[in-house]
Amino acid sequence: MLDRIAEFIARHAMFEIGQHVGVAVSGGADSVFLLHALHELAPRWNLKLSVVHLEHGIRGAASLADAGFVRGLAAQFALPFHLGSVNIPAAGGNLEQAARNARLDFFGQLMGAQTLDRIATGHTLNDQAETVLYRILRGAGLTGIAGILPVTAQGMVRPLLEVRRSEIETWLRERAIEWRDDQTNQDLAYARNRLRHEILPLLRQTFNPGLDQALCHLATLAQDEERYWKAELDDELPWPSECRPVLSASELASLLPAKARRLVRRAVEHAKGDLRQIDFDHIERILDLARSTQGHGRLQLPGVEVLRSFEWIRLTPAGCPNGPKPAFSLPLQVPGSVELPGSSARITLQLLEKPDRREAYATVVNDLDWQRVSCRVPYRLELRAWRPGDQYRPVGQSKQDKVKVLFQEARVPLWERANWPIITYNGIILWARRFGAAAEFAANPDTPVVLRVDESVSGLSNQSD
């Protein structure tokens, strides 16, 4: 059995040579066996083992006795012992979930402090089967029925996922190795115990004696699907960690449902940090928003807000609305450069003198006639955010338009408008992002000195022709 466990460890690359590995030992049969197994296998990877135990206070004196038993095991193997202690009952609520969270927090602290590189837990094939069935009954999708992962991003490893609980107990009995039984594992008030002692035995008897293995195969298939989609989507998602994800509604609506759902789930996770409380209906509502012909809409889902504006769908954490940000107003110097507040964009003004006025000149919408701008003394240039009611006549247009109308015609999403940069000249709009120079100040073939407005983002010019 140890060779089979070693092969499973190697297949999933659980350990690197020389790592510090904490063995999570509760005192039960599975974790006691895990300690014995890893003690035998550790030389293959030159692992440095420690014993890790959290005393959760749920069973009073019995809980303290478990901690003492595990301390004795650590001493028996001459291994370092890391003991944590919490009072789970005092917190109230769901004891199972609270205990699990406390364990994960304790493990995370040990790895976060670089005391340990990995923590191994004693989850077995039976635990995997119970987890998968439990999640199916709760309506989980493929991500959920992937069950207990052999290796997690947080550094948890599960070497025993292909070993049955009955095999473990037989192995321990044959060697007269003691373990402790947790009486709460018999309490049918807990859903997991009802699955273990009532539902699974009934299903094995009446439907499939090999149900546990079948459920574990299902978990393996789901894990492989998850790995495939992660690799597939990682190549397509350009969102930096600090950015709010934005999706193209038309592209999303055109995708096959399997990929579209995955993409939306990834966007939700990126926006809110996790997928807790997000279910099938929430994902479908976002897809319905993408397929809608109305071009606008808003959804409030658990922990995330979704806003569609024209072609784009933006997701933000709850409490970080898509609405306007504080406006800005900054003086401009010529020549000069100003960074837009709250943005990586920079507005640069530079003067360019034409050596020969008879030379042909190709007008660009970001070029202004400097003589017209500077003829009034004093002149004041200001860079500010767009304001409701702003209007001007862009170069090439026959009449004035409200900037709001230009936004609509250009299908600029709502969240991009609040800090849209405008340059004014003594209070008159001189230039606006994307829409360019005001017609009465635009450069032409006879312009001797050009005032060029350039907007750049991270070194890339956004100058418009």
For each residue, the residues with C-beta under 8 A, 3 or more apart:
1: 4 5 163 167 171
2: 5 6 37 40 41
3: 6 7
4: 1 7 8 162 163
5: 1 2 8 9 37 41 159 160 162 163
6: 2 3 9 10 41 44
7: 3 4 10 11
8: 4 5 11 12 150 159 161 162
9: 5 6 12 14 15 41 157 159
10: 6 7 13 14
11: 7 8
12: 8 9 150 151 157
13: 10 151
14: 9 10 118 120 150 151 157 159
15: 9 19 21 45 47 118 157
16: 19 45 117
17: 45 46
18: 45 46 47 48
19: 15 16 45 47 48 117 118
20: 47 48 50 115 116 117 118
21: 15 38 42 47 48 49 50 116 117 118 119 120 157
22: 49 50 51 52 82 107 110 115 116 118 119 120
23: 31 34 35 38 49 50 51 52 119 120
24: 31 34 52 53 103 107 119 120 121 122
25: 31 32 34 35 51 52 53 70 73 74 122
26: 31 53 66 70 122 182
27: 31 32 53 66 69 70 179 180 182
28: 31 32 122 179 180 181 182 185
29: 32 33 165 168 169 172 179
30: 33 34 122 123 124 127 160 165 168
31: 23 24 25 26 27 28 34 35 121 122
32: 25 27 28 29 35 36 73 172 177 178 179
33: 29 30 36 37 122 160 168 171 172 177
34: 23 24 25 30 31 37 38 120 121 122 159 160
35: 23 25 31 32 38 39 51 73 77
36: 32 33 39 40 177
37: 2 5 33 34 40 41 159 160
38: 21 23 34 35 41 42 47 49 120 159
39: 35 36 42 49 77
40: 2 36 37
41: 2 5 6 9 37 38 44 45 47
42: 21 38 39 45 46 47 48 49
43: 46 47
44: 6 41
45: 15 16 17 18 19 41 42
46: 17 18 42 43
47: 15 18 19 20 21 38 41 42 43
48: 18 19 20 21 42
49: 21 22 23 38 39 42 77 79
50: 20 21 22 23 74 79 80 81 82 115 116
51: 22 23 25 35 70 73 74 77 79 80 81 82
52: 22 23 24 25 82 84 106 107 110 116 119
53: 24 25 26 27 66 67 70 71 81 82 83 84
54: 83 84 85 86 102 103 106
55: 63 64 66 67 83 84 85 86
56: 63 86 87 88 99 102 103
57: 60 63 85 86 87 88 89 90
58: 63 88 89 95 99 184
59: 62 63 66 182 183 184
60: 57 63 64
61: 64 65
62: 59 65 66 183
63: 55 56 57 58 59 60 66 67
64: 55 60 61 67 68
65: 61 62 68 69 180
66: 26 27 53 55 59 62 63 69 70 180 182
67: 53 55 63 64 70 71 83 85
68: 64 65 71 72
69: 27 65 66 72 73 180
70: 25 26 27 51 53 66 67 73 74 81
71: 53 67 68 74 75 81 83
72: 68 69 75 76
73: 25 32 35 51 69 70 76 77
74: 25 50 51 70 71 77 79 80 81
75: 71 72 78 81
76: 72 73
77: 35 39 49 51 73 74
78: 75
79: 49 50 51 74
80: 50 51 74
81: 50 51 53 70 71 74 75
82: 22 50 51 52 53 110 115 116
83: 53 54 55 67 71
84: 52 53 54 55 102 106 109
85: 54 55 57 67
86: 54 55 56 57 102 106
87: 56 57 90 91
88: 56 57 58 91 95 98 99 102
89: 57 58 92 95
90: 57 87
91: 87 88 98
92: 89
93: 97 98
94: 97 98
95: 58 88 89 98 99
96: 99 100 190 191 192
97: 93 94 100 101
98: 88 91 93 94 95 101 102
99: 56 58 88 95 96 102 103
100: 96 97 103 104
101: 97 98 104 105
102: 54 56 84 86 88 98 99 105 106
103: 24 54 56 99 100 106 107
104: 100 101 107 108 154
105: 101 102 108 109
106: 52 54 84 86 102 103 109 110
107: 22 24 52 103 104 110 111 119 154 156
108: 104 105 111 112 154
109: 84 105 106 112 113
110: 22 52 82 106 107 113 115 116 119
111: 107 108 114 115 116 117 118 119 154 155
112: 108 109
113: 109 110
114: 111 117
115: 20 22 50 82 110 111
116: 20 21 22 50 52 82 110 111 119 155
117: 16 19 20 21 111 114 155
118: 14 15 19 20 21 22 111 155 156 157
119: 21 22 23 24 52 107 110 111 116 155 156 157
120: 14 21 22 23 24 34 38 156 157 158 159
121: 24 31 34 156 157 158
122: 24 25 26 28 30 31 33 34 158 160
123: 30 127 128 148 158 160 161
124: 30 127 128 160 161 163 164 165 168
125: 128 129 160 161 162 163 164 165 212 213 216
126: 129 130 164 165 196 212
127: 30 123 124 130 131 148 161 165
128: 123 124 125 131 132 147 148 161 215 216 219
129: 125 126 132 133 200 211 212 213 215 216
130: 126 127 133 134 192 195 196 200
131: 127 128 134 135 147 148 219
132: 128 129 135 136 145 147 215 216 218 219
133: 129 130 136 137 195 199 200 215
134: 130 131 137 138 191 192 195
135: 131 132 138 140 144 145 147
136: 132 133 139 140 145
137: 133 134
138: 134 135 144
139: 136 279 280
140: 135 136 143 144 145
141: 144 145 280
142: 145 146 222 225 226
143: 140 146 222 226 265 275
144: 135 138 140 141
145: 132 135 136 140 141 142 218 219 222
146: 142 143 149 219 222 223 225 226
147: 128 131 132 135 216 219 222 223
148: 123 127 128 131 158 161 219
149: 146 152 156 158 223
150: 8 12 14 157 158 161
151: 12 13 14 156 157 158
152: 149 155 156 157
153:
154: 104 107 108 111
155: 111 116 117 118 119 152
156: 107 118 119 120 121 149 151 152
157: 9 12 14 15 21 118 119 120 121 150 151 152
158: 120 121 122 123 148 149 150 151 161
159: 5 8 9 14 34 37 38 120
160: 5 30 33 34 37 122 123 124 125 163 168
161: 8 123 124 125 127 128 148 150 158 216
162: 4 5 8 125 216
163: 1 4 5 124 125 160 167 168
164: 124 125 126 167 168 212
165: 29 30 124 125 126 127 168 169
166: 169 170
167: 1 163 164 170 171
168: 29 30 33 124 160 163 164 165 171 172
169: 29 165 166 172 173
170: 166 167 173 174
171: 1 33 167 168 174 175
172: 29 32 33 168 169 175 177 178 179
173: 169 170 176 177
174: 170 171
175: 171 172
176: 173
177: 32 33 36 172 173
178: 32 172
179: 27 28 29 32 172
180: 27 28 65 66 69
181: 28 185
182: 26 27 28 59 66 185
183: 59 62 186 187
184: 58 59 187 190
185: 28 181 182 193 196
186: 183 193 197
187: 183 184 190 193
188: 193 194 197 198
189: 193
190: 96 184 187 193 194
191: 96 134 194 195
192: 96 130 134 195 196
193: 185 186 187 188 189 190 196 197
194: 188 190 191 197 198 199
195: 130 133 134 191 192 198 199 200
196: 126 130 185 192 193 200
197: 186 188 193 194 200 201
198: 188 194 195 201 202
199: 133 194 195 202 203
200: 129 130 133 195 196 197 203 204 211 212
201: 197 198 204 205
202: 198 199 205 206
203: 199 200 206 207 208 211
204: 200 201 207 208 209 211 212
205: 201 202 209
206: 202 203
207: 203 204 211
208: 203 204 211 214
209: 204 205
210: 213 214
211: 129 200 203 204 207 208 214 215
212: 125 126 129 164 200 204 215 216
213: 125 129 210 216 217
214: 208 210 211 217 218
215: 128 129 132 133 211 212 218 219
216: 125 128 129 132 147 161 162 212 213 219 220
217: 213 214 220 221
218: 132 145 214 215 221 222
219: 128 131 132 145 146 147 148 215 216 222 223
220: 216 217 223 224
221: 217 218 224 225
222: 142 143 145 146 147 218 219 225 226
223: 146 147 149 219 220 226 227
224: 220 221 227 228
225: 142 146 221 222 228 229
226: 142 143 146 222 223 229 230
227: 223 224 230 231
228: 224 225 231 232
229: 225 226 232 233 262
230: 226 227 233 234
231: 227 228 234 235
232: 228 229 235 236 259 262
233: 229 230 236 237 262 263 266
234: 230 231 237
235: 231 232
236: 232 233 263
237: 233 234 245 263 266 270
238:
239: 243 244 245 246 267 270
240: 243
241:
242:
243: 239 240
244: 239 271 314 315 316
245: 237 239 266 267 270 271 314 315
246: 239 312 313 314 315 413
247: 251 252 263 264 267 290 312 313 314 315
248: 251 252 311 312 313
249: 252 253 289 290 291 292 295 308 311 312 313
250: 253 254 290 311
251: 247 248 254 255
252: 247 248 249 255 260 263 264 287 290 313
253: 249 250 260 287 290 291
254: 250 251
255: 251 252 259 260 263
256: 259 260
257: 260 261 287
258: 261 262
259: 232 255 256 262 263
260: 252 253 255 256 257 263 264 287 290
261: 257 258 264 265 283 287
262: 229 232 233 258 259 265 266
263: 233 236 237 247 252 255 259 260 266 267
264: 247 252 260 261 267 268 283 286 287
265: 143 261 262 268 269 275 278 283
266: 233 237 245 262 263 269 270
267: 239 245 247 263 264 270 271 315
268: 264 265 271 272 275 278 282 283 286 301 304 315
269: 265 266 272 273 274 275
270: 237 239 245 266 267 315
271: 244 245 267 268 304 315 316 317
272: 268 269 275 303 304 315 317 318
273: 269 303 317
274: 269 303
275: 143 265 268 269 272 278
276: 302 303
277: 302 303
278: 265 268 275 282 283 301 302 303 304
279: 139 282 283
280: 139 141 283 284
281: 284 285
282: 268 278 279 285 286 301 302
283: 261 264 265 268 278 279 280 286 287
284: 280 281 287 288
285: 281 282 288 289 299 301
286: 264 268 282 283 289 290 299 301 306 313
287: 252 253 257 260 261 264 283 284 290 291
288: 284 285 291 292
289: 249 285 286 292 297 299 306 308 313
290: 247 249 250 252 253 260 286 287 308 313
291: 249 253 287 288
292: 249 288 289 295 297 308
293:
294: 297
295: 249 292 308 309 310 311
296: 308 309 310
297: 289 292 294 307 308
298: 305 306 307 308
299: 285 286 289 305 306 307
300: 305 306 318
301: 268 278 282 285 286 304 305 306
302: 276 277 278 282 318
303: 272 273 274 276 277 278 317 318
304: 268 271 272 278 301 315 316 317 318
305: 298 299 300 301 315 316 317 318 320 321 322
306: 286 289 298 299 300 301 313 314 315
307: 297 298 299 313 314 316 322 414 415
308: 249 289 290 292 295 296 297 298 312 313 314
309: 295 296 312 314 413 414 415
310: 295 296 411 412 413
311: 248 249 250 295 411 413
312: 246 247 248 249 308 309 413
313: 246 247 248 249 252 286 289 290 306 307 308
314: 244 245 246 247 306 307 308 309 322 413 415
315: 244 245 246 247 267 268 270 271 272 304 305 306
316: 244 271 304 305 307 320 321 322
317: 271 272 273 303 304 305 320
318: 272 300 302 303 304 305
319:
320: 305 316 317
321: 305 316
322: 305 307 314 316 414 415
323: 415 418
324: 327 418
325: 342 418 419
326:
327: 324 384 385 387 418 419
328: 340 341 383 384 385 419
329: 382 383 384 385
330: 338 341 382 383 384
331: 380 381 382 383
332: 336 338 347 349 381 382 383 423
333: 336 349 381
334: 349 351 370 381 451
335: 348 349 350 351
336: 332 333 348 349
337: 346 347 348 349
338: 330 332 346 347 383
339: 343 344 345 346 347
340: 328 343 345 346 347 383 419 421
341: 328 330 419
342: 325 419
343: 339 340 419 457
344: 339 457 458
345: 339 340 421 455 456 457 462
346: 337 338 339 340 455 456 457
347: 332 337 338 339 340 383 421 423 453 454 455
348: 335 336 337 453 454 455 456
349: 332 333 334 335 336 337 381 451 452 453 454
350: 335 451 452 454
351: 334 335 370 449 450 451 452
352: 449 450 452
353: 448 449 450
354: 357 359 361 447 448 449 450
355: 359
356: 359
357: 354 446 448
358:
359: 354 355 356
360: 445
361: 354 443 444 445 446 447
362:
363: 367 395 442 443 444 445
364: 367 436 443 463 464 465
365: 394 395 396 435 436 437 442 464 465
366: 431 436 437 452 453 454 463 464
367: 363 364 437 442 443 447 450 451 452 453
368: 372 373 430 431 437 441 442 443 450 451 452 453
369: 372 373 441 442 443 444 447 449 450 451
370: 334 351 373 374 447 449 450 451
371: 374 375 447 448 449
372: 368 369 375 440 441
373: 368 369 370 379 381 425 430 441 451
374: 370 371 377 379
375: 371 372
376: 379 426
377: 374
378:
379: 373 374 376 425 426
380: 331 425 426 427
381: 331 332 333 334 349 373 423 424 425 430
382: 329 330 331 332 423 424
383: 328 329 330 331 332 338 340 347 421 422 423
384: 327 328 329 330 387 421 422 424
385: 327 328 329 418 419 420 421 422
386: 390 403 417 418 419 420 421 422 432
387: 327 384 390 422
388: 404
389: 402
390: 386 387 402 403 404 422 429 432
391: 400 401 402 403 429
392: 400 401 403 428 429 432 438
393: 397 398 399 400 401 438 439 440
394: 365 397 401 406 432 435 436 437 438 439
395: 363 365 436 437 438 439 442
396: 365 439
397: 393 394 400 401 439
398: 393
399: 393
400: 391 392 393 397
401: 391 392 393 394 397 405 406
402: 389 390 391 405 406
403: 386 390 391 392 406 407 420 422 429 432 435
404: 388 390 407 408
405: 401 402 408 409
406: 394 401 402 403 409 410 432 435
407: 403 404 410 412 417 420
408: 404 405 411 412
409: 405 406
410: 406 407 434 435
411: 310 311 408
412: 310 407 408 416 417 420 434
413: 246 309 310 311 312 314 416 417
414: 307 309 322 417
415: 307 309 314 322 323 418
416: 412 413 420
417: 386 407 412 413 414 420
418: 323 324 325 327 385 386 415
419: 325 327 328 340 341 342 343 385 386
420: 385 386 403 407 412 416 417 432 433
421: 340 345 347 383 384 385 386 432 433 455
422: 383 384 385 386 387 390 403 429 431 432 433
423: 332 347 381 382 383 429 430 431 432 453
424: 381 382 384 427 428 429 430
425: 373 379 380 381 428 429 430 441
426: 376 379 380
427: 380 424
428: 392 424 425 438
429: 390 391 392 403 422 423 424 425 432 438
430: 368 373 381 423 424 425 437 438 441
431: 366 368 422 423 436 437 438 453
432: 386 390 392 394 403 406 420 421 422 423 429 435 436
433: 420 421 422 455
434: 410 412 464
435: 365 394 403 406 410 432
436: 364 365 366 394 395 431 432 442 464
437: 365 366 367 368 394 395 430 431 441 442 443 453
438: 392 393 394 395 428 429 430 431 441 442
439: 393 394 395 396 397 442
440: 372 393
441: 368 369 372 373 425 430 437 438
442: 363 365 367 368 369 395 436 437 438 439
443: 361 363 364 367 368 369 437 447 450 451
444: 361 363 369 447
445: 360 361 363
446: 357 361
447: 354 361 367 369 370 371 443 444 450
448: 353 354 357 371
449: 351 352 353 354 369 370 371
450: 351 352 353 354 367 368 369 370 443 447
451: 334 349 350 351 367 368 369 370 373 443
452: 349 350 351 352 366 367 368 463
453: 347 348 349 366 367 368 423 431 437
454: 347 348 349 350 366 461 462 463
455: 345 346 347 348 421 433 461 462 463
456: 345 346 348 459 460 461 462
457: 343 344 345 346 460 462
458: 344
459: 456
460: 456 457
461: 454 455 456
462: 345 454 455 456 457
463: 364 366 452 454 455
464: 364 365 366 434 436
465: 364 365
